[in-house]
Amino acid sequence: MDKKDEMMIVSQESLEKKIYIIRGQKVMLDFELAEIYGYETKAFNQQVKRNIEKFDEDFMFRLTDEEVSKLSRSQNVTLNKSAGRGSNIKYNPHAFTDQGIYMLMTVLKGEFAVRQSKALIHTFKQMKDYIIENQGLIGRREFLQLSMQITSNVVEIQDLRRDLRDVEDQVAEMVDTLNNVVHKSELSDLILDFSNPQLKYGFLLLNGQPIEANLAYSEDLL
């Protein structure tokens, strides 16, 4: 018998369980698509084979033994017994990308197939809308985190500016203090006087200014 008597209800929950990531793409497998369309897997693949020119490699590809083994382990999929494949399977299943699934809708004929294709389209749209909405939420959440980080940075910059102003004030005070001590030109003259062997008198600092020692201790200055 080409078609199965059961009709599968297409819903977002049921589809999410039948979508796999293989070769970096979201795909559905032939036996589960056959179940959706009410076909035995063999009859389903025969329909595809009759229209094979419509299915490029980016629309449909056959899983390798390694991919079958990995999928069976990671997602607990029993590929050789699911949806009428039988226990003596000779071929690995085909995987259909989203383009391949849309192409299937042009290949599988009949009122039931059209109804299931429409249900698939509506469900895919709901799933994509859900993803888009969540991407927006993620974007807003990241924007909020960024705003909080910017606010924190602004506060740190303000604190840094205050610290810099304090340092500038301290430097200004030190400069004023140095200005009240000895100017460089005066110090140079003083050093020259010290190195002059003809001068016999000494020097000291009085009120921050160099002065001859004999004058510093004179009665007039005292």
Secondary structure, 3 states (H helix, E strand, C coil): CCECCCCCCCCHHHHHCCCEEECCEEEEEHHHHHHHHCECHHHHHHHHHHCHHHCCCCCEEECCHHHHHHHHHHHCCCCCCHHHCCCCCCCCCEEECHHHHHHHHHHCCCHHHHHHHHHHHHHHHHHHHHHHHHHHHHHHHHHHHHHHHHHHHHHHHHHHHHHHHHHHHHHHHHHHHHHCCCCHHHHHHHHHHHHCCCCCCCEEEECCEEEEHHHHCCCCCC
